[in-house]
Amino acid sequence: MALRKCSSKKFVKRSEDFFRLKVEDIIDRRHWDLPVIEKDDRILHLLAILCNKDHVWVVNNLEKRHVVGIVTEHDILKMITPHTKQARFRISAPSTYSFELDDSVDSIMKIHPVTCSLTDTVKDVLKNVEYYNCRRLAVVDDDGFTLIGEITVHQVITMYYKYICSKISSGEKRKSSPSKQKR
């Protein structure tokens, strides 16, 4: 599909409807594929999950699913990176964390993950992504704690691409359809 050129002002104007979409309109509803672990579980289990996912939501227990934290690949990378010398200052920089594989996940998780609700807009999500410098938000129920899904930067970009393509496609159809002229 060839993309038409349009000015950035027109492009933003076209996108306003997209930014008003609710999280419930774009959330991935596959709960079974959501990376979740209990806070009392062991780090070894967490590492096993991170072999296939780039983050894991930490919950009080799997039944109630009250989200209490998150662990990302980046968090683990910071933990396992060996001591390094910082060339500029010539000082030793130890790893930020030390841990044992039998330690519980809550000993290394980031607490208070960024959340949103089903009624928040895409614009709200993007503001939080930018403000908190995060790549994903936990979608929580009306109680503000129960994990019901997630919204990621990747999902927003994918939905935005589909939205723009549909607008361009529908614009091309309008231009190409013959108009009835009175004679």
PyMOL commands that set and color helices and strands:
alter all, ss='L'
color gray80, all
select helices_A, chain A and resi 8-19+23-26+31-33+43-50+73-80+105-107+122-132+153-176
alter helices_A, ss='H'
color red, helices_A
select strands_A, chain A and resi 36-38+55-59+67-72+84-86+91-93+110-111+115-117+136-140+147-152
alter strands_A, ss='S'
color yellow, strands_A
deselect
rebuild
show_as cartoon
